[in-house]
């Protein structure tokens, strides 16, 4: 289990998922690739992130959808 990976994911999303991000496949895929690149640059693997959180793609999509609905603030 990796608390470090989970913490990175949620801190990264708070700083990098713009309020204007669309919930379309390309936007979410680009954000997912950027997250993995940023994680790799500081020594965190995709496996380390996803072992506790599941799919990063789904986590980012969920954050965008809930923000659009006014839930996340």
C-alpha positions in Angstrom: 0.0 0.0 0.0 1.3 3.5 -0.8 0.1 6.5 1.1 2.8 8.4 -0.8 1.1 7.5 -4.1 -2.3 8.4 -2.9 -1.2 11.7 -1.4 0.6 12.6 -4.6 -2.5 11.9 -6.7 -4.8 14.1 -4.6 -2.4 16.9 -4.2 -1.6 16.8 -7.9 -5.2 16.9 -8.9 -5.9 19.9 -6.6 -3.1 21.8 -8.3 -3.3 20.6 -11.9 -6.9 19.8 -12.8 -8.3 23.2 -14.0 -11.8 24.2 -13.1 -12.5 24.5 -16.8 -11.3 21.0 -17.7 -13.8 19.1 -19.8 -14.9 15.6 -19.0 -14.1 14.4 -22.5 -11.8 11.5 -23.3 -8.9 13.6 -24.6 -8.8 16.1 -21.8 -8.8 13.3 -19.1 -6.3 11.2 -21.0 -3.9 14.2 -21.3 -4.2 15.0 -17.6 -3.6 11.3 -16.8 -0.4 11.3 -18.9 0.8 14.5 -17.3 0.2 13.1 -13.8 2.2 10.0 -14.6 5.0 12.0 -16.1 5.1 14.3 -13.0 5.0 11.3 -10.7 7.8 9.6 -12.6 10.0 12.7 -12.4 10.0 12.5 -8.5 10.3 8.7 -8.4 6.7 7.6 -7.9 5.5 4.8 -10.2 2.0 4.4 -11.7 1.7 1.2 -9.8 2.4 2.9 -6.5 -0.4 5.5 -7.2 -3.0 3.0 -8.5 -2.5 0.3 -5.9 -4.6 2.3 -3.4 -6.7 4.5 -5.6 -7.5 2.3 -8.6 -7.7 3.9 -12.0 -6.1 7.4 -12.1 -8.1 8.1 -15.3 -11.4 7.4 -13.4 -10.2 9.5 -10.4 -9.5 12.5 -12.6 -12.8 12.1 -14.5 -14.6 11.8 -11.2 -13.0 15.0 -9.9 -14.0 16.9 -13.1 -17.5 15.6 -13.1 -18.1 16.4 -9.4 -16.6 19.9 -9.8 -18.9 20.6 -12.7 -21.8 19.5 -10.5 -20.7 22.0 -7.8 -19.7 19.2 -5.4 -16.0 19.8 -5.2 -14.8 23.0 -3.7 
